[in-house]
Structures are given as structure tokens and as C-alpha cells.
Amino acid sequence: MVNETMKDSFRTTTRKSNNEAVKTARSEYSHDTLVYALGGLGEVGKNMYCIEHEDEIIVIDAGVRFAEEELLGIDYVIPDYTYLVQNKHRVKALIITHGHEDHIGGIPFLSQVMPLPPIYAPRLAAALIRKKMEEKRTRDLDIIEITAESKLNTKHFVISFFNEVHSVPDCLGIIVNTPNGRVVATGDFKFDLTPVGNNSSDFQKMADVGYFGVTLLMSDSTNATVEGFTISEKKVSRSIMDIFKKTHGRLIVSTFASNVHRVQQILEAAVANDRKVVIFGRSMENVITIGQKLGYIKIPSSNLVSPEELSRVPAHKLCIICTGSQGEELAALSRIANGTHRYIKIIPNDTVVFSSSPIPGNAVSVNNVVNKLTRAGANVLINSPLNSLHTSGHASQEEQKLMLQLFKPKYFMPVHGEYKMLKVHKETAIETGIPAENVFICANGDVVHLRKGNAFVGARRIQADDIYVDGNDISGLSTAVLRDRKILADNGLVSVIVAIDSRTNKILTKPTILTRGFVYIKENASLLKEGEMIVYDALKKTMSHKTTFGEIKNSIRNSLGPFLYQKTKRNPIVIPVVLNQRLQNEQPLLLTNKSSKPRSKKTQD
């Protein structure tokens, strides 16, 4: 009795000590400012960064990542929003840096799981978000347009902005003053001294903020492995104009729909060379329509023709602008290459221009489209050092160094990039004078703590898994579906059909095995016959007593799966099909099931 009392006392003391330790740990960081990413680290895309202090969270960007080819049937990859949903009452603002899909594409999905806070976005991004939400039939969002002169105040944060140059107008960097220091998030940027459009980098504001001190800089790492400076958009403009002058047949130009400046350059070249313009691709149509309303896209209405008017325009007077520069299967250019487009087919003397570079993972798809277009007789031009048909919207190494020198941060966190990009960006930061121990290469979910002007990576992690979106499903169920697709692709499917009589608990016919994508049936007939006998023996044991349909199916899977793996080293999906034959209105079955309703003479479970 004494020993049990001592044990109880020890357990109580230990429990109290553990609780006190947890409380102490929480109290240690309860006044810290936390910085973490739900997406955008170790990957290109899916950008979503959070800054948290006590009862407030602000979110910077809400993007998607386009699925790689190995993600079969998956449309997008989005962050796991669980933490934000659990703390939705603390989320005070969603701030958008610019209007690219990897920064705004996740907003419709986020709105499905939680009420959105006010969305602060620059002018073009705000218009694109409104259009996106209208298509989803969601219109009750509070979207507030911001500029570089805007300022936001919450209980704990003071937020301001600065202009940057990117491949889309209205691109902003973000300055967040917190109780524990100043955080700067650059978003996507490059330094172009001869930019297209009215935007230019606000060097003065960046330098001023750097002079007063930056605790933590979060900077774009996409082109960290590219040496030198990114070429100017004006150089691309000259190359495009030169191609328009030299081309005598139809011109088909494909680029990113969201690259508004590039689209405007193509339109200007078409007008200058007296070509009519036809637009293919829903996203391209949307961006051009919005761009025209906002004044970023300018083209006389007389130069725009509808697809139905194509046949009336001479080949040397026609320019087609379309989507599909990344080889997307359903995009306009892919359908043109496959000969399945409703309005246009490739003819000899057509010139197809890819005014883009493949995103990592898309090179194979792009090459397939290029080969199909070439085989159909088109002259295909892709970006190369010889023609400068594309320039990146992201800073190369020297521009990244300039950003670091302007802000002179005490601590640095490279973002928006695969691990190698983050690693190289760290080395670049060290070259500019930042101590190696002050540079944090983090993964999604890692938490950087700011405490009284200092920073460190804590032990705490935020849940930050990938969620695969199949259609509009963001429940995470598509993750299981994707797993099944991978198994089907690698190992195939085996179906076991067996007929039983539930009145007598007897097997009417021996099991039959059918396969798809598993083994070649003619060469493996003996293997399948042996498998059928193993299933038959297992079923006889299972049905020797009162059982259920679920137990029968499990018996089939548990007996056949290990046998097939032992013989072939493969794990196909095993699908049992149980046919039950009995008379209507019989007495309750020995073979029990959840449903007690009478069944027809033949049923299948």
C-alpha cells in the first residue's frame, strides 16, 4: 500500500513537473514574434509566409504549385491550412505581393476552409483575385487595393510597402515592424534599370529602411544559381520586334498569360507590323481583358479579330497569342500541336515563338510540344542566347547581392526556391558580410523566433504538409487517391471474383482472378491458378463459421497479397468481388452484413 501511494505521488509530481515545463517553454516564447512558411521553401511555388505575435497573425501570399508530371491527375498542390484554420480568429490580414498564381492561386481554396480576413493587394492582383473568385461564385471578400504609399496598422504590426520590378505590374515588397524587430519580405523581384511600363524599383526607400535597420530579410531565391544580372525586358522587346519584321507567314506566340508586360510587347509589335491579333486561351483572354480595363494593355480594337474571322485574314497579316508555353496538355498551343484545336491547324511556313523558359519539371512536356509543331511543318523558335525571347522576372546573383546590400539585414532567411537555390543564396549572403550563423535555411513549418532584436530557429514546428488538389477537392482525400494511382502505375490491379451462397455459407464456384497492368496472363497462368487455390483455401476456413462480407474480403486480400509479393515482388491493388446468391425473403443469414433489407436473388458486395 505504501509503495502504491509513493508511485501515485511520483506520477502526480512528474505530471506537475511536465506541465510546469510546458508552461515554462510556452512562456519563454509567448512574447516572441514567430516567422514561418506554410509553402515556398524547398520548392518553387505555393508561397505562403506568416508572421505571428501573440494574438495576431498576418499572412503574406497564398499561392499554389502546379503539379509535376509524376503527380498523376493532380491539378494543384496547396499548403496544409490546418494551423490557420485552428487559429482563424487570430488571422488579421492576407497581404498579396503581386498577381501570379504561385502567390494568389490558393485564395479560392483557403476561402473554402475558413472565413478570409481583409485581403490587401496591389491593383492588378486585386483585379485578378476578384475575377478568380467570381468564377468560383464567391463574391463576399473584402479586397482592399494598396500601393507603395499604403500603410497598415494592427495591434502589434505596422506594415508598409515598396515598389519592385517583376514580370507583372504592381509588384510590392513588404516591411513589417514587429515588437521584436523589423521583417522585410521582398516577394518576387529583379533590378531592371530599363523596365517596361511605369514600375521601377524604389532604391531610395530600400536604402532608408536598411539604414534604420532590418532584423530579418526574406528574399526571393529562384535564380540564386544564375550568375550576373538578369537581362532587361527592353532587350526581349527588341528581339520580338525583330522576329515580327522578318517573319512572312503566320506568327503564333506563346507566353505566360500573367506576364502582362510581355503580352503588351507582343501586341505592340503586331500593331507596328500591321498584323491582326487573335487570342486563344481562357487565362490569356482574362488577363488581356483586365489589363485593358486597368490601362496596362493597349491595342486598337481594329487590330483584334475573333477566331471565326481567321480565314479572312491573310497569313502574313496574322498574329496568334496563346497559352501553353509550358506544354500544358489542355492549353491552346498543345491542342494546336496535336491538331485538335477547333480553329487552327499548323501549315508550312507558320512560325511558333516560345517567349518563355520551361519551369523546372516542365522541360519534357515543352519538348514534346516543340517536336509535334516541328513535325507538322512549323518553324519553332525558343529562347536562347542567340535571340533573347525571354527574360526571367527573378533576380540573378548580382541583383540578390544588391538587395542584401540595400537592406543590410542582421539575419537572413532565403525563401521561394528549391533547397539548392536556398543553399546558394545563403552563400551569396555570407559573401556580402552576413555571418553564416545568422542565415537560416528553413523548411516549410520551421519557426524563426524574433526576440528583442535577435533571431533563432526554435524547436517548435507548424504542420505544413502538401495537399493535392484533384479538381476542387482540398479535403486531403486526393492524397489517398494519388497513392492508389501510383500503386496502379507501378504494380497494377488484381480482381478476385467469387460466388457464394449466404444461406449455407458455401462457396459456389472457385475464385477467378483477373488482372490489369500486373502480369502478362498467358505467361503467368500457373501463377494465377496457384493464387486462386490459395484464396479458395483461405475462404473455406473463413466461411466455416459465422462471418461477414468484410471478413471475406479481408481474407481474400490477406491471403493473395503476400503470395503475389513473394512470387513477383509487386504489391498490386487487390479488389475482391463477392457475388451472393440466395432466395428473397429468407430467414436472417448466417453471413451477416450491416443491411438487413431483403435482397434480390443475385447480389454483389
C-alpha positions as CSV (number, residue, x, y, z in Angstrom):
1,M,0.0,0.0,0.0
2,V,2.8,2.3,0.9
3,N,4.6,1.5,-2.4
4,E,1.4,2.3,-4.4
5,T,1.0,5.6,-2.6
6,M,4.6,6.5,-3.3
7,K,4.1,5.6,-7.0
8,D,0.9,7.7,-7.2
9,S,2.8,10.6,-5.6
10,F,5.7,10.2,-8.0
11,R,3.3,10.2,-11.0
12,T,1.5,13.3,-9.7
13,T,4.8,15.1,-9.1
14,T,6.1,14.1,-12.6
15,R,2.9,15.2,-14.2
16,K,3.1,18.6,-12.4
17,S,6.7,18.9,-13.4
18,N,5.9,18.2,-17.1
19,N,3.0,20.6,-17.1
20,E,5.3,23.3,-15.5
21,A,8.0,22.6,-18.1
22,V,5.4,23.0,-20.9
23,K,4.1,26.2,-19.3
24,T,7.7,27.5,-18.9
25,A,8.5,26.6,-22.5
26,R,5.4,28.4,-23.7
27,S,6.1,31.4,-21.5
28,E,9.6,31.6,-23.0
29,Y,8.3,32.3,-26.5
30,S,4.9,33.8,-25.6
31,H,6.2,37.3,-26.3
32,D,8.4,36.2,-29.3
33,T,7.5,37.2,-32.9
34,L,7.2,34.0,-35.0
35,V,8.1,33.8,-38.7
36,Y,7.3,30.6,-40.7
37,A,6.3,29.4,-44.1
38,L,3.4,27.1,-44.9
39,G,4.7,26.9,-48.5
40,G,7.6,28.3,-50.7
41,L,10.6,26.7,-49.0
42,G,12.3,23.8,-50.8
43,E,10.1,24.3,-53.8
44,V,9.2,26.9,-56.5
45,G,5.6,27.9,-55.9
46,K,3.0,27.5,-53.2
47,N,4.2,30.7,-51.5
48,M,2.7,31.4,-48.1
49,Y,4.5,33.1,-45.3
50,C,3.2,34.0,-41.8
51,I,4.3,36.5,-39.1
52,E,2.7,35.9,-35.7
53,H,2.8,37.8,-32.5
54,E,0.6,36.8,-29.5
55,D,-3.0,37.1,-30.7
56,E,-2.3,38.2,-34.3
57,I,-1.2,36.5,-37.5
58,I,-0.6,38.2,-40.8
59,V,-0.3,36.0,-43.9
60,I,1.9,37.1,-46.9
61,D,0.6,35.5,-50.2
62,A,-1.5,32.4,-50.7
63,G,-0.2,30.6,-53.8
64,V,-0.4,27.2,-55.5
65,R,2.3,25.0,-57.0
66,F,1.5,23.4,-60.3
67,A,1.7,19.6,-60.1
68,E,4.7,17.8,-61.6
69,E,4.2,15.1,-64.2
70,E,4.6,12.3,-61.7
71,L,1.6,13.6,-59.7
72,L,-0.9,11.7,-61.8
73,G,-4.2,13.5,-62.3
74,I,-3.4,16.2,-59.7
75,D,-4.2,19.8,-60.8
76,Y,-2.5,21.8,-58.0
77,V,-0.5,21.4,-54.8
78,I,-1.5,23.8,-51.9
79,P,-0.3,24.2,-48.4
80,D,-1.9,22.5,-45.4
81,Y,-4.1,25.2,-43.9
82,T,-4.8,23.3,-40.7
83,Y,-2.9,25.7,-38.4
84,L,-4.5,28.8,-39.9
85,V,-8.0,27.2,-39.6
86,Q,-7.3,26.4,-35.9
87,N,-6.2,30.0,-35.4
88,K,-8.6,31.7,-37.8
89,H,-9.7,34.2,-35.1
90,R,-6.1,35.4,-34.9
91,V,-5.5,35.9,-38.7
92,K,-5.9,39.6,-39.2
93,A,-4.8,40.2,-42.8
94,L,-3.8,38.4,-46.0
95,I,-1.3,40.6,-47.9
96,I,-0.5,39.9,-51.6
97,T,2.8,40.9,-53.2
98,H,1.7,40.5,-56.8
99,G,-0.8,38.7,-59.1
100,H,1.0,35.5,-60.1
101,E,-0.7,32.1,-59.4
102,D,2.1,31.0,-57.1
103,H,1.1,33.9,-54.9
104,I,-2.7,34.2,-55.3
105,G,-3.9,30.8,-56.7
106,G,-4.6,29.4,-53.3
107,I,-7.1,32.0,-52.2
108,P,-10.2,30.2,-53.5
109,F,-9.1,27.0,-51.7
110,L,-8.3,28.9,-48.5
111,S,-11.8,30.5,-48.6
112,Q,-13.3,27.0,-48.6
113,V,-12.0,26.2,-45.1
114,M,-12.1,29.5,-43.2
115,P,-13.5,33.0,-43.4
116,L,-10.9,35.1,-45.0
117,P,-9.6,38.3,-43.4
118,P,-9.3,41.5,-45.4
119,I,-7.1,40.9,-48.5
120,Y,-4.7,43.7,-49.2
121,A,-3.4,43.5,-52.8
122,P,-1.9,45.8,-55.4
123,R,-4.2,47.0,-58.2
124,L,-3.7,44.2,-60.8
125,A,-3.5,41.4,-58.3
126,A,-6.8,42.7,-56.7
127,A,-8.5,42.6,-60.1
128,L,-7.2,39.1,-60.9
129,I,-8.4,37.9,-57.4
130,R,-11.9,39.3,-58.0
131,K,-12.1,37.6,-61.4
132,K,-10.9,34.3,-59.9
133,M,-13.5,34.5,-57.1
134,E,-16.3,35.4,-59.5
135,E,-15.5,32.2,-61.4
136,K,-15.8,30.3,-58.1
137,R,-19.0,32.2,-57.4
138,T,-17.6,33.7,-54.2
139,R,-18.0,37.5,-54.1
140,D,-18.2,38.4,-50.4
141,L,-14.5,39.1,-49.9
142,D,-13.1,42.3,-48.5
143,I,-10.3,43.1,-51.1
144,I,-8.5,46.4,-50.4
145,E,-6.2,47.8,-53.1
146,I,-2.7,49.0,-51.8
147,T,0.2,50.9,-53.3
148,A,3.8,51.6,-52.2
149,E,2.4,54.6,-50.2
150,S,-0.1,52.5,-48.2
151,K,0.3,51.7,-44.5
152,L,-1.5,49.2,-42.4
153,N,-1.7,49.2,-38.6
154,T,-2.8,46.3,-36.4
155,K,-2.5,45.8,-32.7
156,H,1.1,44.6,-32.9
157,F,2.2,45.3,-36.5
158,V,2.9,48.4,-38.6
159,I,3.1,47.4,-42.3
160,S,4.4,49.4,-45.2
161,F,5.4,48.7,-48.8
162,F,8.0,49.5,-51.5
163,N,7.9,49.2,-55.3
164,E,9.7,46.5,-57.2
165,V,10.2,45.3,-60.8
166,H,9.0,41.9,-61.8
167,S,7.4,40.3,-64.9
168,V,4.0,41.7,-63.8
169,P,2.9,45.3,-63.0
170,D,2.1,46.4,-59.4
171,C,4.7,44.3,-57.6
172,L,5.3,45.2,-53.9
173,G,7.8,44.3,-51.3
174,I,6.6,44.3,-47.6
175,I,8.1,45.9,-44.5
176,V,6.6,44.6,-41.2
177,N,7.6,46.4,-38.0
178,T,7.0,44.0,-35.1
179,P,7.5,44.3,-31.3
180,N,10.8,42.3,-31.7
181,G,12.3,43.8,-34.8
182,R,11.7,44.7,-38.5
183,V,11.0,42.0,-41.1
184,V,11.3,42.6,-44.8
185,A,9.7,40.2,-47.4
186,T,10.9,41.0,-50.9
187,G,8.4,38.9,-52.8
188,D,9.5,38.2,-56.4
189,F,11.8,40.9,-57.8
190,K,14.6,41.8,-60.1
191,F,16.5,45.0,-60.7
192,D,15.8,46.2,-64.3
193,L,17.2,49.6,-65.0
194,T,15.3,49.9,-68.2
195,P,11.9,48.3,-67.3
196,V,8.9,48.1,-69.5
197,G,5.9,50.0,-68.1
198,N,5.9,52.6,-65.3
199,N,7.1,50.5,-62.5
200,S,10.7,50.9,-61.1
201,S,12.5,49.7,-58.1
202,D,12.3,52.1,-55.1
203,F,16.0,52.1,-54.3
204,Q,15.7,55.1,-52.0
205,K,13.1,53.5,-49.7
206,M,15.0,50.2,-49.6
207,A,18.2,52.0,-48.6
208,D,16.4,54.1,-46.0
209,V,14.9,51.0,-44.4
210,G,18.3,49.4,-44.4
211,Y,19.8,52.5,-42.8
212,F,17.4,52.3,-39.8
213,G,18.0,48.5,-39.5
214,V,16.4,45.3,-40.7
215,T,16.2,42.4,-38.3
216,L,15.2,39.6,-40.7
217,L,15.2,39.7,-44.5
218,M,13.2,37.1,-46.5
219,S,14.3,37.3,-50.1
220,D,13.5,35.5,-53.4
221,S,16.0,32.7,-54.3
222,T,14.6,31.4,-57.6
223,N,17.6,32.4,-59.7
224,A,20.2,32.1,-56.9
225,T,22.3,29.7,-59.1
226,V,22.3,32.1,-62.1
227,E,25.4,34.4,-62.2
228,G,25.4,38.0,-63.2
229,F,22.4,40.3,-63.9
230,T,19.1,39.3,-65.4
231,I,18.8,40.8,-68.9
232,S,16.4,43.7,-69.4
233,E,12.8,43.3,-70.6
234,K,13.7,46.0,-73.2
235,K,16.1,43.6,-74.9
236,V,13.4,41.0,-75.2
237,S,11.1,43.7,-76.7
238,R,13.7,44.3,-79.4
239,S,14.1,40.6,-80.2
240,I,10.3,40.2,-80.6
241,M,10.1,43.2,-82.8
242,D,12.9,41.8,-85.0
243,I,11.1,38.5,-85.4
244,F,7.9,40.2,-86.4
245,K,9.7,42.1,-89.1
246,K,11.4,39.1,-90.6
247,T,8.5,36.6,-90.5
248,H,6.4,36.3,-93.6
249,G,3.8,33.7,-92.6
250,R,1.5,33.4,-89.6
251,L,3.0,34.1,-86.2
252,I,1.9,32.1,-83.2
253,V,3.4,33.4,-80.0
254,S,3.0,31.6,-76.6
255,T,3.9,33.2,-73.3
256,F,2.8,33.2,-69.7
257,A,-0.7,34.9,-69.6
258,S,0.3,36.6,-66.3
259,N,3.3,38.3,-67.9
260,V,1.4,41.4,-68.7
261,H,4.4,43.4,-69.9
262,R,5.4,40.7,-72.3
263,V,1.9,40.4,-73.7
264,Q,1.9,44.2,-74.3
265,Q,5.2,44.0,-76.1
266,I,3.8,41.3,-78.4
267,L,0.7,43.4,-79.1
268,E,2.8,46.5,-79.8
269,A,5.0,44.5,-82.3
270,A,1.8,43.2,-84.0
271,V,0.3,46.7,-84.4
272,A,3.7,48.1,-85.6
273,N,3.9,45.4,-88.3
274,D,0.2,45.7,-89.3
275,R,-0.9,42.3,-88.1
276,K,-4.3,41.4,-86.8
277,V,-4.3,39.6,-83.4
278,V,-6.3,36.6,-82.3
279,I,-6.3,35.4,-78.7
280,F,-6.6,31.8,-77.7
281,G,-6.7,30.5,-74.1
282,R,-9.1,31.5,-71.3
283,S,-6.4,32.8,-68.9
284,M,-4.9,34.9,-71.7
285,E,-8.3,36.3,-72.6
286,N,-9.0,37.1,-68.9
287,V,-5.6,38.8,-68.4
288,I,-5.8,40.9,-71.6
289,T,-9.4,42.0,-70.7
290,I,-8.4,43.0,-67.2
291,G,-5.2,44.6,-68.5
292,Q,-7.2,46.7,-70.9
293,K,-9.5,47.9,-68.2
294,L,-6.6,48.9,-66.0
295,G,-4.6,50.5,-68.8
296,Y,-1.7,48.1,-68.8
297,I,-2.8,46.6,-72.2
298,K,-3.3,48.9,-75.1
299,I,-4.2,47.8,-78.6
300,P,-6.7,49.4,-81.1
301,S,-9.9,47.4,-81.3
302,S,-9.4,47.3,-85.1
303,N,-6.3,45.1,-84.6
304,L,-8.3,42.4,-82.6
305,V,-10.2,39.8,-84.6
306,S,-12.3,36.9,-83.4
307,P,-11.4,33.2,-84.0
308,E,-14.3,33.0,-86.5
309,E,-12.6,35.7,-88.7
310,L,-9.3,33.8,-89.0
311,S,-10.0,32.5,-92.5
312,R,-10.5,36.1,-93.8
313,V,-7.0,37.3,-92.6
314,P,-4.0,36.8,-94.9
315,A,-1.3,34.6,-93.3
316,H,1.3,37.4,-93.4
317,K,-1.1,39.7,-91.6
318,L,-2.0,37.4,-88.7
319,C,-0.6,37.0,-85.1
320,I,-2.0,34.5,-82.7
321,I,-1.3,34.9,-79.0
322,C,-2.0,31.8,-76.9
323,T,-1.4,29.9,-73.7
324,G,0.6,26.7,-73.5
325,S,4.2,27.9,-73.2
326,Q,4.8,25.2,-70.5
327,G,3.5,22.3,-72.6
328,E,0.2,22.1,-70.6
329,E,-1.8,19.3,-72.0
330,L,-5.1,21.2,-72.4
331,A,-3.7,24.6,-73.3
332,A,-4.3,26.2,-76.7
333,L,-0.7,25.5,-78.0
334,S,-0.8,21.8,-77.1
335,R,-4.1,21.4,-78.9
336,I,-2.7,23.2,-81.9
337,A,0.3,20.9,-81.9
338,N,-1.9,17.8,-81.6
339,G,-4.1,19.0,-84.5
340,T,-7.2,19.1,-82.2
341,H,-7.8,22.8,-82.0
342,R,-11.2,24.0,-83.1
343,Y,-10.0,27.0,-85.2
344,I,-6.4,26.5,-86.3
345,K,-4.1,23.8,-87.7
346,I,-0.4,24.2,-88.4
347,I,0.6,24.8,-92.0
348,P,4.0,25.1,-93.6
349,N,5.6,28.5,-93.2
350,D,4.0,29.0,-89.8
351,T,6.4,30.4,-87.1
352,V,5.8,29.5,-83.5
353,V,7.6,31.6,-80.8
354,F,8.0,30.4,-77.2
355,S,8.5,33.7,-75.3
356,S,9.2,31.8,-72.1
357,S,11.5,29.3,-70.5
358,P,10.4,26.0,-69.1
359,I,9.6,25.9,-65.4
360,P,11.6,23.2,-63.6
361,G,9.8,19.9,-64.2
362,N,8.1,21.1,-67.5
363,A,11.0,20.6,-69.9
364,V,9.8,17.2,-71.2
365,S,6.3,18.5,-71.9
366,V,7.6,21.6,-73.7
367,N,10.0,19.5,-75.8
368,N,7.1,17.2,-76.8
369,V,5.1,20.2,-78.0
370,V,8.1,21.6,-79.9
371,N,8.6,18.3,-81.6
372,K,5.0,18.0,-82.6
373,L,4.9,21.5,-84.0
374,T,8.1,20.9,-86.0
375,R,6.8,17.6,-87.4
376,A,3.7,19.5,-88.5
377,G,5.8,21.9,-90.6
378,A,6.2,24.9,-88.3
379,N,9.4,26.9,-87.7
380,V,9.7,26.8,-83.9
381,L,11.8,29.5,-82.1
382,I,12.7,29.0,-78.4
383,N,14.6,31.2,-76.0
384,S,18.4,31.0,-76.4
385,P,21.4,33.3,-76.1
386,L,21.1,34.0,-79.8
387,N,17.6,35.5,-79.8
388,S,16.6,36.6,-76.2
389,L,13.0,35.7,-76.5
390,H,12.5,35.6,-72.7
391,T,14.0,37.0,-69.6
392,S,13.3,35.9,-66.1
393,G,11.3,38.1,-63.6
394,H,13.6,36.9,-60.8
395,A,16.9,38.4,-59.6
396,S,20.1,36.7,-60.5
397,Q,23.1,36.6,-58.1
398,E,24.4,40.1,-58.5
399,E,20.9,41.6,-58.0
400,Q,20.4,39.4,-54.9
401,K,23.7,40.8,-53.6
402,L,22.4,44.3,-54.3
403,M,19.2,43.6,-52.4
404,L,21.2,42.3,-49.4
405,Q,23.5,45.4,-49.5
406,L,20.5,47.8,-49.6
407,F,18.7,46.3,-46.6
408,K,21.8,45.1,-44.7
409,P,19.9,42.7,-42.5
410,K,21.1,41.3,-39.2
411,Y,19.6,37.9,-40.1
412,F,18.7,36.4,-43.4
413,M,16.2,33.8,-44.5
414,P,16.2,32.8,-48.2
415,V,12.7,31.9,-49.5
416,H,11.0,31.0,-52.7
417,G,13.2,28.3,-54.0
418,E,14.3,24.6,-54.0
419,Y,16.8,23.6,-51.4
420,K,19.8,24.1,-53.7
421,M,18.7,27.6,-54.5
422,L,18.3,28.4,-50.8
423,K,21.8,27.0,-50.1
424,V,23.4,29.0,-52.9
425,H,21.6,32.2,-51.7
426,K,23.0,31.6,-48.2
427,E,26.5,31.5,-49.7
428,T,25.7,34.8,-51.5
429,A,24.6,36.4,-48.3
430,I,27.7,35.3,-46.5
431,E,29.8,36.9,-49.3
432,T,28.0,40.2,-48.6
433,G,29.1,40.1,-44.9
434,I,26.2,38.3,-43.1
435,P,27.6,35.8,-40.5
436,A,26.9,32.2,-41.5
437,E,25.2,31.5,-38.2
438,N,22.7,34.4,-38.9
439,V,21.5,32.8,-42.1
440,F,18.6,30.3,-41.7
441,I,17.8,27.7,-44.4
442,C,14.4,26.5,-43.2
443,A,11.8,24.1,-44.4
444,N,8.1,24.7,-44.5
445,G,6.8,24.6,-40.9
446,D,10.1,25.6,-39.3
447,V,9.7,28.6,-36.9
448,V,12.1,31.5,-36.7
449,H,11.8,33.3,-33.4
450,L,12.4,37.1,-33.1
451,R,13.2,38.2,-29.6
452,K,14.3,41.7,-28.7
453,G,16.1,42.2,-32.0
454,N,17.7,38.8,-32.2
455,A,16.6,35.7,-34.1
456,F,16.9,31.9,-33.9
457,V,15.2,28.8,-35.2
458,G,13.2,27.2,-32.4
459,A,12.3,23.6,-31.8
460,R,8.6,24.1,-32.5
461,R,7.2,23.2,-35.9
462,I,4.0,24.1,-37.6
463,Q,2.1,21.5,-39.6
464,A,2.9,22.3,-43.2
465,D,2.3,19.2,-45.5
466,D,1.4,19.3,-49.1
467,I,-2.3,18.9,-50.0
468,Y,-3.0,17.6,-53.5
469,V,-5.9,19.1,-55.3
470,D,-7.8,16.9,-57.7
471,G,-10.5,19.2,-59.3
472,N,-11.7,21.3,-56.4
473,D,-11.1,18.7,-53.6
474,I,-8.9,20.0,-50.9
475,S,-10.0,17.6,-48.2
476,G,-6.8,15.6,-48.4
477,L,-8.7,12.6,-49.8
478,S,-6.9,13.2,-53.1
479,T,-3.7,12.3,-51.3
480,A,-5.0,8.7,-50.8
481,V,-6.3,8.7,-54.4
482,L,-2.8,9.7,-55.6
483,R,-1.3,6.9,-53.6
484,D,-3.6,4.4,-55.3
485,R,-2.8,5.9,-58.8
486,K,0.9,5.4,-58.1
487,I,0.3,1.8,-57.0
488,L,-1.7,1.2,-60.2
489,A,1.0,2.7,-62.3
490,D,3.8,0.7,-60.6
491,N,2.1,-2.6,-59.7
492,G,-1.3,-2.9,-61.4
493,L,-4.6,-4.3,-60.3
494,V,-5.8,-7.8,-59.4
495,S,-9.5,-8.5,-59.1
496,V,-10.8,-11.7,-57.4
497,I,-14.3,-12.8,-58.3
498,V,-16.0,-15.4,-56.1
499,A,-19.7,-16.6,-55.9
500,I,-21.1,-17.7,-52.5
501,D,-24.5,-18.8,-51.1
502,S,-25.0,-16.9,-47.8
503,R,-27.9,-19.3,-46.7
504,T,-25.5,-22.2,-46.4
505,N,-22.2,-20.4,-46.0
506,K,-20.9,-22.2,-49.1
507,I,-18.6,-21.2,-52.0
508,L,-20.5,-21.9,-55.2
509,T,-17.6,-21.5,-57.6
510,K,-13.8,-21.4,-57.1
511,P,-12.4,-17.9,-57.2
512,T,-11.4,-16.4,-60.5
513,I,-8.5,-13.9,-60.8
514,L,-8.4,-11.1,-63.4
515,T,-5.5,-8.7,-63.7
516,R,-4.7,-5.4,-65.4
517,G,-1.2,-4.0,-65.6
518,F,0.2,-6.6,-63.2
519,V,1.5,-9.6,-65.2
520,Y,1.1,-10.9,-68.7
521,I,-1.7,-13.5,-68.3
522,K,-0.6,-16.1,-70.9
523,E,2.9,-16.3,-69.4
524,N,1.7,-16.4,-65.8
525,A,-1.3,-18.7,-66.0
526,S,0.2,-21.1,-63.4
527,L,0.8,-18.3,-61.0
528,L,-2.8,-17.1,-61.2
529,K,-4.1,-20.7,-60.8
530,E,-2.0,-21.1,-57.7
531,G,-3.3,-17.8,-56.4
532,E,-6.9,-18.9,-57.0
533,M,-6.3,-22.1,-54.9
534,I,-4.7,-20.1,-52.1
535,V,-7.7,-17.8,-52.0
536,Y,-10.1,-20.8,-52.1
537,D,-8.4,-22.5,-49.1
538,A,-8.5,-19.2,-47.1
539,L,-12.2,-18.7,-47.9
540,K,-13.1,-22.2,-46.8
541,K,-11.5,-21.5,-43.4
542,T,-13.2,-18.1,-43.1
543,M,-16.7,-19.5,-44.1
544,S,-16.5,-22.5,-41.8
545,H,-18.2,-20.3,-39.2
546,K,-20.4,-17.2,-38.9
547,T,-18.8,-14.4,-40.8
548,T,-19.3,-11.1,-42.6
549,F,-18.7,-9.7,-46.1
550,G,-15.9,-7.5,-44.7
551,E,-14.1,-10.6,-43.2
552,I,-14.5,-12.4,-46.5
553,K,-12.9,-9.5,-48.4
554,N,-10.1,-9.2,-45.9
555,S,-9.5,-12.9,-46.2
556,I,-9.0,-12.6,-49.9
557,R,-6.7,-9.6,-49.6
558,N,-4.6,-11.1,-46.7
559,S,-4.1,-14.4,-48.5
560,L,-3.5,-13.3,-52.0
561,G,-1.4,-10.1,-51.4
562,P,1.6,-11.7,-49.6
563,F,1.6,-14.6,-52.1
564,L,1.8,-12.3,-55.1
565,Y,4.5,-10.2,-53.5
566,Q,6.5,-13.4,-52.6
567,K,6.3,-14.5,-56.3
568,T,6.7,-11.2,-58.1
569,K,8.0,-8.6,-55.6
570,R,5.0,-6.5,-56.6
571,N,2.1,-5.2,-54.5
572,P,-0.9,-4.8,-56.8
573,I,-4.2,-3.4,-55.6
574,V,-6.4,-6.4,-54.8
575,I,-10.1,-5.8,-55.3
576,P,-12.4,-8.6,-54.1
577,V,-15.8,-9.0,-55.8
578,V,-18.2,-11.2,-53.8
579,L,-21.3,-12.4,-55.6
580,N,-24.0,-13.6,-53.2
581,Q,-26.9,-15.8,-54.4
582,R,-29.9,-16.6,-52.3
583,L,-33.7,-16.5,-52.4
584,Q,-35.7,-13.4,-51.5
585,N,-37.4,-13.2,-48.0
586,E,-35.2,-15.9,-46.5
587,Q,-34.6,-16.1,-42.8
588,P,-31.7,-14.0,-41.3
589,L,-28.4,-15.0,-42.8
590,L,-25.5,-16.8,-41.2
591,L,-23.4,-14.4,-43.3
592,T,-24.1,-11.2,-41.6
593,N,-23.9,-7.7,-43.1
594,K,-24.8,-4.2,-41.9
595,S,-28.0,-4.1,-44.0
596,S,-31.0,-6.3,-43.0
597,K,-33.1,-5.4,-46.1
598,P,-34.1,-8.4,-48.3
599,R,-32.0,-8.7,-51.4
600,S,-32.8,-9.9,-54.9
601,K,-31.8,-13.4,-55.9
602,K,-28.4,-12.3,-57.0
603,T,-26.5,-9.6,-55.2
604,Q,-23.0,-8.3,-55.3
605,D,-20.9,-7.0,-52.4
